[in-house]
Amino acid sequence: MKKPHLLPLILLLLLAWSEPTEAQNSTLRDFLQEGLQNNYSLKVVRNDEQTAANNNTLANAGALPTVDLSVGYTGNLDNSKSTDRLTGSVTHNRGALDHTFTAGVDAEWTVFDGFKIQTNISRLRELQRQGETATRMAIEDYMANLASEYFNLVQQEIRYKNLLYAVKLSKERLRIAEERYLIGDNSRLDYRQAGVDFNADSAECLKQIEVLATSRIRLNELMASNSITRQITVSDTVIRLDMELDYDSLLAGMLRSNSQLLNAAHNQRLAAIDLKAVRSRDYPYLRLNAGYGYTHNRYGFGSTSKRNNLGLNFGATIGFNLFDGNRRRERANAKLAAESAAWERQDLEVSLRAQLADLWQAYQNNKRLLNLERQNLIVARENHAIAYERFLLGDLAGIEMREAQNSLLDAEDRLLTAEYDTKVCEISLLQISGHITHYLE
């Protein structure tokens, strides 16, 4: 008798055997360390941070003098005609060539520019700190994404094991149905239905293998792995939850160290610095200059054939901008920008408080749901055990046995989903409170 229902099982076994066995189990901390080192987006953000650090110099702020070294040459070839006022005699000079050679060092230093230099220094320092915060923000987002995908892989691994168990149960039911059919104690319909259910469970296993491969590929992508299809195996066999989270501690951590709030504070300080820069134009400026140079002249005609000059020049300039037509407009706009930056920070804080409250509510509800699903799983296992005993005794139809098996699988899947959803809430709570680096410890 042909048994086409065995084909999915054979394919399933071949796929399972084709998976590499030398893959080493890795923890979430291992994945995070590898990803933080290799991820290309983080490398770009770190370069931006280094650029901001490189820009934070006194020279870039205009606080240092400028020194120039110059060497030059000028030549003049002239034809001249001169008439004496008293005698009226005319003198012609043709092809007279004059040479001028210059060399010197010049220095200029803006000593005071209405506090503009000081505001430039403050701006560059704040931009460097903002670059550090931007890097931290990118790292926290990355860690949250990788942690979520890591526990998604854990979830899919557990689901795959549950499906394999369902295939095992269906295979046993098929064996019993086949034996009863052969001895005439069961109908052909029950036997065929057991084969259909077995094939369906095998197909679900095959689909789950694809889901597992997709999750592994996503993890390799996040870690910028050299081989995007590299076989990776997680060390966690269950989704462990942190039940020690406290709302007040999370709120205090968010207000103190949330990277978005810190970035908004940087923007607020930068707006205040820009307002000071506009106001600096209300003050005078002082510039010093000095030079030391050498000049050599050679004349093509006249009483002097050549002349050399070597000396020092210096000076100071004090100025004040009386009117430029834009000062009032720029000052008004800078005040508005400073007010907007302060309001944006307050608006962000309100939004983050609301996000934290939503996440905490979802987290608490998921924990309650998790406890309920754990109780449901206990009942589903008891029901399945009772149904299986009755099925072995021939006191329960195959379709009723299938319902008990499906109820068990559904209870396991709901529990797994509740565990993963609770873990995702936990990750989000740690991220918004600035404690996501907890996973590196």
C-alpha positions in Angstrom: 0.0 0.0 0.0 1.4 3.4 -1.0 2.0 5.8 1.8 2.4 9.3 0.3 2.1 10.8 3.8 5.7 9.8 4.6 7.2 12.2 2.0 7.0 15.3 4.1 8.7 13.5 7.0 11.5 12.5 4.7 12.0 16.0 3.5 11.8 17.3 7.0 14.6 14.9 8.1 16.7 15.8 5.1 16.4 19.5 5.9 17.3 18.9 9.6 20.3 16.8 8.7 21.5 19.4 6.2 21.9 22.0 8.9 25.5 22.5 10.0 26.3 20.8 13.4 29.4 22.7 14.1 27.7 26.0 14.9 28.6 27.3 18.4 26.0 28.5 20.8 26.1 32.3 21.3 24.5 34.5 23.9 22.8 37.8 23.3 25.9 39.5 24.8 28.1 37.7 22.2 25.9 39.0 19.4 25.8 42.5 20.7 29.6 42.7 21.0 30.1 41.4 17.5 27.5 43.7 16.1 28.7 46.8 17.9 32.1 46.2 16.4 31.1 45.4 12.9 27.9 47.2 12.0 28.5 49.7 9.2 25.8 52.2 10.2 27.4 52.5 13.7 30.8 53.0 12.1 29.4 55.9 10.1 27.9 57.4 13.3 31.2 57.1 15.1 33.0 58.9 12.2 30.5 61.7 12.5 31.2 61.9 16.3 34.9 62.0 15.6 34.4 64.8 13.0 32.6 66.8 15.6 35.5 66.2 18.0 38.0 67.2 15.4 36.1 70.5 14.8 36.3 71.4 18.5 39.5 73.4 18.4 40.4 77.0 19.3 41.6 77.6 15.7 38.1 76.6 14.3 36.5 78.9 16.8 38.7 81.8 15.6 40.5 82.3 18.9 44.0 81.9 17.4 46.0 84.3 15.3 46.7 83.7 11.6 50.3 83.9 10.3 51.1 84.2 6.6 54.4 83.9 4.8 54.6 85.6 1.4 57.2 86.1 -1.3 56.6 88.2 -4.4 58.1 89.7 -7.5 56.9 92.6 -9.7 58.5 93.9 -12.8 57.7 97.1 -14.8 59.0 97.8 -18.3 58.3 101.5 -19.2 58.9 104.1 -21.8 58.9 107.6 -20.3 59.0 111.1 -21.7 59.8 114.0 -19.2 59.6 117.8 -19.9 61.5 120.2 -17.6 59.2 123.0 -16.4 61.9 125.7 -16.5 64.0 124.9 -19.5 61.5 123.0 -21.5 64.1 120.3 -22.3 62.7 116.9 -23.1 64.2 113.6 -21.7 63.3 110.3 -23.2 63.8 106.9 -21.4 63.0 103.8 -23.3 62.9 100.2 -22.1 63.4 101.2 -18.4 62.9 98.0 -16.4 62.1 98.2 -12.6 62.3 95.1 -10.3 60.6 94.7 -7.0 61.2 91.7 -4.7 59.2 91.3 -1.5 59.3 88.7 1.3 57.6 88.9 4.7 55.7 87.3 7.6 52.3 88.8 8.6 50.2 88.0 11.6 46.7 89.0 12.5 44.8 88.2 15.7 41.2 89.1 16.6 41.6 89.6 20.4 37.9 90.5 21.0 34.9 90.2 18.7 32.0 91.0 21.0 32.2 87.5 22.7 31.6 85.9 19.3 34.8 83.8 19.8 33.6 82.6 23.2 30.2 81.6 21.7 32.0 79.8 18.9 34.0 77.8 21.4 30.8 77.0 23.4 29.0 75.9 20.2 31.8 73.6 19.1 32.0 71.9 22.5 28.2 71.5 22.5 28.3 70.0 19.0 30.9 67.5 20.2 28.7 66.5 23.1 25.8 66.2 20.7 27.8 64.0 18.5 28.5 61.7 21.4 24.8 61.6 22.3 23.9 60.8 18.6 26.3 57.9 18.8 24.7 56.7 22.0 21.3 57.0 20.5 22.3 54.9 17.4 23.8 52.3 19.6 20.7 52.0 21.8 18.4 51.7 18.8 20.7 49.1 17.4 20.9 47.1 20.6 17.1 47.1 20.9 16.7 45.9 17.3 19.2 43.1 17.7 17.9 42.0 21.1 14.3 41.8 19.7 15.5 39.8 16.7 17.6 37.5 19.0 14.6 36.7 21.2 12.5 36.3 18.0 15.0 33.6 17.0 14.6 32.0 20.4 10.8 32.1 20.0 11.0 30.5 16.5 13.4 27.8 17.8 10.9 26.9 20.5 8.0 27.0 18.1 9.9 24.7 15.8 10.4 22.2 18.6 6.7 22.4 19.5 5.9 21.7 15.8 8.2 18.7 15.8 6.5 17.4 18.8 3.1 17.8 17.0 4.5 15.8 14.1 5.6 13.1 16.5 2.1 13.0 18.0 0.5 12.9 14.6 2.8 10.1 13.5 1.9 8.0 16.5 -1.8 8.6 15.8 -1.3 7.7 12.2 0.4 4.4 13.2 -2.4 3.5 15.6 -5.1 4.4 13.0 -3.3 2.3 10.4 -3.0 -0.7 12.6 -6.7 -0.5 13.5 -7.7 -0.1 9.9 -5.6 -3.2 8.9 -7.4 -5.3 11.5 -10.7 -3.9 10.6 -11.3 -2.1 13.9 -11.3 1.4 12.3 -12.7 3.0 9.2 -10.7 4.0 6.1 -11.9 7.6 6.7 -10.2 7.8 10.1 -7.0 6.4 8.7 -6.9 8.8 5.8 -7.8 11.8 8.1 -4.9 10.8 10.3 -2.6 10.9 7.2 -3.9 14.3 6.2 -3.3 15.7 9.7 0.2 14.2 9.7 1.0 15.8 6.4 -0.4 19.2 7.6 1.8 19.1 10.7 4.9 18.2 8.6 4.1 21.1 6.2 4.0 23.5 9.2 7.5 22.2 10.2 8.8 22.9 6.7 7.4 26.4 6.8 8.9 27.0 10.2 12.4 26.1 8.9 12.1 28.9 6.5 11.1 31.3 9.3 14.1 30.2 11.3 16.4 30.8 8.3 14.9 34.3 7.8 15.6 35.2 11.4 19.2 34.0 11.2 19.7 36.0 8.1 18.4 39.1 9.8 20.7 38.6 12.7 23.7 38.2 10.4 22.7 41.3 8.6 22.5 43.3 11.8 25.9 42.0 12.8 27.4 42.8 9.3 28.6 39.2 9.1 30.9 38.2 6.3 28.5 35.4 5.4 24.9 36.5 5.5 23.8 32.8 5.6 26.1 31.9 8.4 24.6 29.3 10.7 24.1 30.7 14.2 22.6 29.0 17.2 21.4 30.9 20.3 22.3 29.6 23.7 18.9 30.5 25.3 16.3 27.7 25.1 13.6 29.8 26.8 12.7 33.5 26.9 13.8 34.7 30.3 12.0 37.8 31.6 13.2 40.5 34.0 10.4 40.7 36.6 12.2 43.3 38.7 11.4 46.4 36.6 10.0 49.3 38.6 8.1 52.1 37.1 9.5 54.9 39.3 13.1 53.8 38.6 12.3 53.6 34.8 10.8 57.1 34.9 13.8 58.6 36.8 16.2 56.9 34.4 14.3 58.3 31.4 14.3 61.9 32.7 18.0 61.6 33.6 19.6 59.7 30.7 17.2 59.2 27.8 19.2 59.9 24.7 16.4 61.7 22.9 15.9 64.1 25.8 19.7 64.6 26.0 19.7 65.5 22.3 16.8 67.9 22.8 18.8 69.5 25.6 21.8 69.9 23.3 19.5 71.7 20.7 18.2 74.0 23.4 21.7 75.0 24.5 22.8 75.5 20.9 19.8 77.8 20.3 20.8 79.8 23.4 24.4 80.0 22.1 23.1 81.3 18.7 21.3 84.0 20.5 24.5 85.0 22.3 26.3 85.1 19.0 23.7 87.5 17.6 24.0 89.7 20.6 27.8 89.8 20.3 27.4 92.1 17.4 26.4 94.8 19.8 29.9 95.0 21.1 33.1 96.5 19.5 35.9 94.4 18.2 39.7 94.6 18.6 42.2 93.2 16.1 46.0 93.3 16.3 48.3 92.9 13.3 52.1 92.8 12.9 54.5 92.0 10.1 58.2 91.6 9.4 59.3 92.0 5.8 62.0 92.6 3.3 61.7 94.7 0.1 64.3 95.0 -2.7 63.8 97.5 -5.5 66.0 97.8 -8.7 65.3 100.9 -10.9 66.0 101.1 -14.6 66.6 104.9 -14.6 66.8 107.7 -12.1 69.4 108.7 -9.6 68.8 105.6 -7.4 69.7 102.2 -8.9 68.5 100.0 -6.1 66.9 100.2 -2.6 66.5 97.7 0.3 64.0 97.8 3.1 63.9 95.5 6.1 61.7 96.2 9.1 58.7 95.6 11.4 55.2 96.9 11.1 52.4 96.6 13.6 49.1 98.1 14.4 45.7 97.7 16.2 42.1 98.2 14.9 39.1 98.9 17.1 35.8 99.0 15.4 32.1 99.0 16.0 29.3 98.0 13.7 26.8 100.9 13.9 24.1 99.6 11.6 23.7 96.7 9.2 19.9 96.5 8.8 19.5 92.9 9.9 20.4 92.9 13.6 16.9 93.4 15.0 15.5 90.7 12.7 18.3 88.2 13.6 17.9 88.9 17.3 14.1 88.4 17.2 14.5 85.1 15.2 17.2 83.8 17.5 14.9 84.5 20.5 12.1 82.6 18.8 14.5 79.7 18.0 15.6 79.5 21.6 11.9 79.5 22.8 11.0 76.8 20.2 13.9 74.6 21.3 12.8 74.8 25.0 9.2 74.0 24.0 10.3 71.1 21.8 12.2 69.6 24.7 9.2 69.9 27.0 6.9 68.4 24.3 9.4 65.5 23.8 9.4 64.9 27.6 5.6 64.8 27.6 5.6 62.4 24.7 8.2 60.1 26.3 6.2 60.1 29.6 3.2 58.9 27.6 5.2 56.3 25.8 6.6 55.0 29.0 3.1 54.8 30.5 1.8 52.9 27.5 4.7 50.5 27.5 4.4 49.9 31.3 0.7 49.3 30.9 1.3 46.8 28.0 4.1 45.2 30.1 1.8 44.7 33.1 -1.0 43.4 30.9 1.4 41.0 29.1 2.6 39.7 32.4 -1.0 39.0 33.5 -1.7 37.4 30.2 1.5 35.3 30.5 0.3 33.9 33.9 -3.1 33.0 32.4 -1.5 31.3 29.4 0.8 29.2 31.7 -2.3 28.0 33.5 -4.0 27.3 30.2 -1.0 25.2 29.1 -1.2 23.1 32.2 -4.9 22.4 31.6 -4.2 21.7 27.9 -1.5 19.2 28.7 -3.8 17.4 31.2 -6.6 17.3 28.6 -4.3 15.9 26.0 -2.9 13.2 28.3 -6.5 12.1 29.1 -7.5 12.2 25.5 -4.5 10.2 24.5 -5.2 7.5 27.1 -8.8 7.3 25.9 -7.6 7.2 22.3 -5.3 4.2 23.0 -8.3 2.4 24.6 -10.4 3.1 21.6 -12.8 5.2 23.6 -12.1 8.4 21.7 -12.4 9.2 18.0 -9.4 10.3 16.0 -11.0 13.7 15.2 -11.5 14.4 18.9 -7.9 13.3 19.6 -6.9 15.9 16.9 -8.8 18.6 18.6 -7.0 17.9 21.9 -3.7 18.0 20.1 -4.5 21.3 18.4 -5.6 22.7 21.7 -2.3 21.8 23.2 -0.3 23.3 20.3 -2.4 26.5 20.4 -1.8 26.8 24.2 1.9 26.4 23.7 1.9 28.9 20.9 -0.1 31.5 22.8 2.2 31.1 25.8 5.2 31.6 23.5 3.7 34.7 21.9 2.9 36.1 25.3 6.5 35.5 26.5 7.9 37.2 23.4 5.6 40.2 23.6 6.5 40.7 27.2 10.2 40.5 26.4 9.7 43.1 23.6 8.0 45.4 26.1 10.9 44.9 28.5 13.4 45.8 25.8 11.4 48.9 24.9 11.2 49.9 28.6 15.0 49.5 29.1 15.7 51.5 25.9 13.4 54.5 26.8 14.8 54.6 30.3 18.4 54.6 29.0 19.2 51.2 30.5 19.4 49.1 27.3 23.1 48.6 27.9 22.1 46.2 30.7 22.2 43.5 28.1 26.0 43.9 27.8 26.6 43.2 31.4 
